Amino acid sequence: MKWTSAILIAGVLAMALPLFFGGAGGPWLDSWFAWGTVRPVSNSPGLLFSLPIFGVAAFGLRSFFEWHSG
């Protein structure tokens, strides 16, 4: 898997998981998952982006698929 693919999938996961768990009004921001979660658009009431999920997913996907293809 190339870095661009890993970053694209990680970006989707980093936006989808916080929204899946309720967005800004849900339990995501009331738990320890709120650490590292940012609002990329200041006027958007529910759009969240999780930096830790993005980093771990990008590195993990890249490592996992490189390990299996080599």
C-alpha positions in Angstrom: 0.0 0.0 0.0 1.3 3.4 -0.9 1.5 6.3 1.6 -1.2 8.2 -0.3 -3.7 5.3 0.0 -2.9 4.9 3.7 -3.3 8.6 4.4 -6.6 8.8 2.4 -8.1 5.8 4.3 -6.8 7.1 7.6 -8.3 10.5 6.9 -11.7 8.9 6.2 -11.4 6.9 9.5 -10.4 10.0 11.5 -13.5 11.8 10.4 -15.9 8.9 10.3 -15.3 7.4 13.8 -16.0 10.6 15.8 -19.2 11.2 13.7 -20.3 7.6 14.2 -20.0 8.1 17.9 -22.3 11.1 18.0 -20.1 14.0 16.8 -19.8 17.1 18.9 -22.9 16.3 20.9 -22.2 12.6 21.6 -20.1 10.7 23.9 -16.9 11.1 21.8 -16.0 14.5 23.3 -17.1 13.5 26.8 -14.6 10.7 27.1 -10.8 10.4 26.8 -11.2 10.1 23.0 -11.5 13.9 23.0 -7.8 14.2 23.4 -6.4 15.1 20.0 -9.7 15.7 18.4 -10.0 19.0 16.5 -12.8 20.8 14.7 -11.3 21.4 11.2 -14.0 23.9 10.2 -14.8 26.4 13.0 -18.4 27.0 12.0 -19.3 23.4 11.6 -21.3 22.1 14.6 -20.5 18.4 14.2 -17.5 17.9 12.0 -14.6 16.4 14.0 -11.1 15.1 13.1 -9.1 12.8 15.4 -5.4 13.3 15.0 -4.4 10.2 17.0 -6.7 7.9 14.9 -5.3 9.5 11.7 -1.7 8.9 12.7 -2.1 5.4 14.0 -4.3 4.3 11.1 -2.0 5.7 8.5 1.1 4.1 10.0 -0.7 0.9 10.8 -2.2 0.4 7.4 1.1 1.2 5.7 3.1 -1.2 8.0 0.5 -4.0 7.8 0.2 -4.1 4.0 4.0 -3.6 3.4 4.6 -6.5 5.7 2.2 -8.7 3.9 3.3 -7.8 0.4 7.0 -8.3 1.0 
